[in-house]
Amino acid sequence: MNVYDVLIIGGGAAGFFTAVNTAEKLPNAKIAILERGKEVLTKVKISGGGRCNVTHAEFIPKELSKNYPRGEKELLGPFHRFMTGDTMAWFEERGVELKIEDDGRVFPVSNDSQTIINCFLDQAEELGVNIKLKESVTDISPHNESWIVNTTNNTYSTKHLVVSTGSNPKMWKTLTKLNFTVKAAVPSLFTFNIKDYRIKDLMGLATEASVKVLDTNNLEASGPLLITHWGMSGPAILKLSAWGARILNDKNYQFKIAVNWRTHYSTEETFQELNVLKQNNSKKSPYTHAQFELPKRLWHKLLEASNISENQNWADLNNLQLQNLAEELTNGVYKVNGKSTFKEEFVTAGGINLKDINFKTFESKLYKNLYFSGEVLNIDAITGGFNFQNAWTGGYLIAEDIFKKS
Ligand SMILES: Cc1cc2nc3c(=O)[nH]c(=O)nc-3n(C[C@H](O)[C@H](O)[C@H](O)COP(=O)(O)OP(=O)(O)OC[C@H]3O[C@@H](n4cnc5c(N)ncnc54)[C@H](O)[C@@H]3O)c2cc1C
């Protein structure tokens, strides 16, 4: 039997952060990571388009927690103890220089995720963390407040067990046998497939918008909206895909959205502004100048959709046309027919029910000395470095708790 003080299942971001921090606090503890693959940190490698967006420059816990459609309430307390600023300091203290980009995302200055991987591998080696590859865990069972862990090759025993297996359905199944409840996995962070004449040939166009999913309870998001070959993407859409992950799955990705290209203005206000434009530009064609800072190509499409022809001047527009245009500008309805994967970053919503976890320590409420960190939990965030922050925060607090108990 291989006897350990701390065993961590899964050599991903969460597993490594837990292992390294625990080893640092408990230099004499026997610690190992069991990884089923022949490499570790494979998702870190491909993350952030190969640059690894390690966290986000949001330093207020309450604001930070708002980026988690699942986990908002539960992560608030933990963020007060370890969050983005601590993450940045942690990496910088270990020689990884970081930079904050204009949109708040934090990357290594090297622009290379390998820098983060090297940092973890060096730390693990220096602190004597054993990394055991091709060790796929098939079963775990409690034994006198300790744990027995079976892999395809070996049996281990450990005082403290940390499960950091990401979105692996097999591990979720194993955990249900121990009476954990698991929220079914559904995709998050996807783009909307829309075929509509109003956005045809506008690929690559990006503008601010607010988007509402119809027939839902306030599922709404604002931000840049990008028109793609397949439909709509950009932060406004990705946020909706994350917040609506479960509802949109229930709808089988067939639903309608209303787009407000003027984010903060209502249809009524816009109608009045259009009337003013009509008076002030009576002899000009509405096609000459795009209004409301809209991209010209989009403005033209919305004029066409409102039955306004190119040979009409502002003065020629009747009330119905102005009303149609106000509707198109602030409440244009588009039919979504399916989804596409967002290539940069995608995550799964689902995992261990948060009610089963004590968020002061990330220990299970069902068993002593069993902890969970990272995506194995039913926690996920919008794009921007928040998903890794969940892994870092959980890993750090687990290390603290194991230290306190030892
Ligand atoms: C393409 C892409 C880009 C991303 N970019 C970013 C980004 O820039 N910023 C960000 O914040 N988030 C990003 N994410 C999300 C982020 O990668 C994840 O949230 C994060 O990796 C989760 O870490 P984890 O350690 O919980 O899980 P994982 O990284 O999935 O690690 C789990 C590990 O456990 C191992 N394992 C599973 N089952 C077993 C078993 N039974 N026995 C032994 N080992 C097992 C797996 O092989 C794996 O190595 C991205 C995701 C993708 C897919």
The ligand as an SDF file (V2000), in Angstrom:
LIG
                    3D

 53 58  0  0  0  0  0  0  0  0999 V2000
   -9.6700   25.9420  -24.7760 C   0  0  0  0  0  0  0  0  0  0  0  0
   -9.8520   26.4580  -23.3560 C   0  0  0  0  0  0  0  0  0  0  0  0
   -9.2760   27.6560  -22.9960 C   0  0  0  0  0  0  0  0  0  0  0  0
   -9.4440   28.1490  -21.6880 C   0  0  0  0  0  0  0  0  0  0  0  0
   -8.8680   29.3360  -21.3550 N   0  0  0  0  0  0  0  0  0  0  0  0
   -9.0300   29.8280  -20.1050 C   0  0  0  0  0  0  0  0  0  0  0  0
   -8.3870   31.0300  -19.7100 C   0  0  0  0  0  0  0  0  0  0  0  0
   -7.5790   31.6170  -20.4410 O   0  0  0  0  0  0  0  0  0  0  0  0
   -8.6520   31.5120  -18.4560 N   0  0  0  0  0  0  0  0  0  0  0  0
   -9.4890   30.8530  -17.5790 C   0  0  0  0  0  0  0  0  0  0  0  0
   -9.6880   31.3500  -16.4540 O   0  0  0  0  0  0  0  0  0  0  0  0
  -10.0730   29.6880  -17.9190 N   0  0  0  0  0  0  0  0  0  0  0  0
   -9.8450   29.1540  -19.1490 C   0  0  0  0  0  0  0  0  0  0  0  0
  -10.4380   27.9660  -19.4870 N   0  0  0  0  0  0  0  0  0  0  0  0
  -11.1530   27.2110  -18.4360 C   0  0  0  0  0  0  0  0  0  0  0  0
  -10.0790   26.5260  -17.5490 C   0  0  0  0  0  0  0  0  0  0  0  0
   -9.1320   25.8790  -18.3880 O   0  0  0  0  0  0  0  0  0  0  0  0
  -10.6890   25.5180  -16.5910 C   0  0  0  0  0  0  0  0  0  0  0  0
  -11.6680   26.1520  -15.8220 O   0  0  0  0  0  0  0  0  0  0  0  0
   -9.6000   24.9330  -15.6810 C   0  0  0  0  0  0  0  0  0  0  0  0
   -8.6090   24.3070  -16.4530 O   0  0  0  0  0  0  0  0  0  0  0  0
  -10.1800   23.9580  -14.6870 C   0  0  0  0  0  0  0  0  0  0  0  0
   -9.1070   23.4100  -13.9560 O   0  0  0  0  0  0  0  0  0  0  0  0
   -9.2690   22.0430  -13.1770 P   0  0  0  0  0  0  0  0  0  0  0  0
   -7.9270   21.7450  -12.6000 O   0  0  0  0  0  0  0  0  0  0  0  0
  -10.4290   22.1050  -12.2930 O   0  0  0  0  0  0  0  0  0  0  0  0
   -9.6250   20.9690  -14.2960 O   0  0  0  0  0  0  0  0  0  0  0  0
   -8.7330   20.4110  -15.4920 P   0  0  0  0  0  0  0  0  0  0  0  0
   -7.8090   21.4440  -15.9980 O   0  0  0  0  0  0  0  0  0  0  0  0
   -9.6940   19.8110  -16.4550 O   0  0  0  0  0  0  0  0  0  0  0  0
   -7.8430   19.2770  -14.8290 O   0  0  0  0  0  0  0  0  0  0  0  0
   -8.3880   18.0690  -14.3710 C   0  0  0  0  0  0  0  0  0  0  0  0
   -7.3110   16.9990  -14.4560 C   0  0  0  0  0  0  0  0  0  0  0  0
   -7.7750   15.8310  -13.8160 O   0  0  0  0  0  0  0  0  0  0  0  0
   -7.4040   14.6970  -14.5830 C   0  0  0  0  0  0  0  0  0  0  0  0
   -8.3360   13.6200  -14.2470 N   0  0  0  0  0  0  0  0  0  0  0  0
   -9.6720   13.5710  -14.5200 C   0  0  0  0  0  0  0  0  0  0  0  0
  -10.1820   12.4210  -14.0490 N   0  0  0  0  0  0  0  0  0  0  0  0
   -9.1760   11.7540  -13.4610 C   0  0  0  0  0  0  0  0  0  0  0  0
   -9.0960   10.4970  -12.8090 C   0  0  0  0  0  0  0  0  0  0  0  0
  -10.1550    9.7050  -12.6590 N   0  0  0  0  0  0  0  0  0  0  0  0
   -7.8970   10.1070  -12.3210 N   0  0  0  0  0  0  0  0  0  0  0  0
   -6.7960   10.8820  -12.4490 C   0  0  0  0  0  0  0  0  0  0  0  0
   -6.8240   12.0770  -13.0760 N   0  0  0  0  0  0  0  0  0  0  0  0
   -7.9940   12.5030  -13.5740 C   0  0  0  0  0  0  0  0  0  0  0  0
   -7.5220   15.2030  -16.0000 C   0  0  0  0  0  0  0  0  0  0  0  0
   -6.7940   14.3940  -16.8860 O   0  0  0  0  0  0  0  0  0  0  0  0
   -6.9690   16.6140  -15.8760 C   0  0  0  0  0  0  0  0  0  0  0  0
   -5.5820   16.6480  -16.0550 O   0  0  0  0  0  0  0  0  0  0  0  0
  -10.2460   27.4380  -20.7640 C   0  0  0  0  0  0  0  0  0  0  0  0
  -10.8250   26.2310  -21.1390 C   0  0  0  0  0  0  0  0  0  0  0  0
  -10.6200   25.7240  -22.4170 C   0  0  0  0  0  0  0  0  0  0  0  0
  -11.2270   24.4060  -22.7880 C   0  0  0  0  0  0  0  0  0  0  0  0
  1  2  1  0
  2  3  1  0
  2 52  2  0
  3  4  2  0
  4  5  1  0
  4 50  1  0
  5  6  2  0
  6  7  1  0
  6 13  1  0
  7  8  2  0
  7  9  1  0
  9 10  1  0
 10 11  2  0
 10 12  1  0
 12 13  2  0
 13 14  1  0
 14 15  1  0
 14 50  1  0
 15 16  1  0
 16 17  1  0
 16 18  1  0
 18 19  1  0
 18 20  1  0
 20 21  1  0
 20 22  1  0
 22 23  1  0
 23 24  1  0
 24 25  2  0
 24 26  1  0
 24 27  1  0
 27 28  1  0
 28 29  2  0
 28 30  1  0
 28 31  1  0
 31 32  1  0
 32 33  1  0
 33 34  1  0
 33 48  1  0
 34 35  1  0
 35 36  1  0
 35 46  1  0
 36 37  1  0
 36 45  1  0
 37 38  2  0
 38 39  1  0
 39 40  1  0
 39 45  2  0
 40 41  1  0
 40 42  2  0
 42 43  1  0
 43 44  2  0
 44 45  1  0
 46 47  1  0
 46 48  1  0
 48 49  1  0
 50 51  2  0
 51 52  1  0
 52 53  1  0
M  END
$$$$
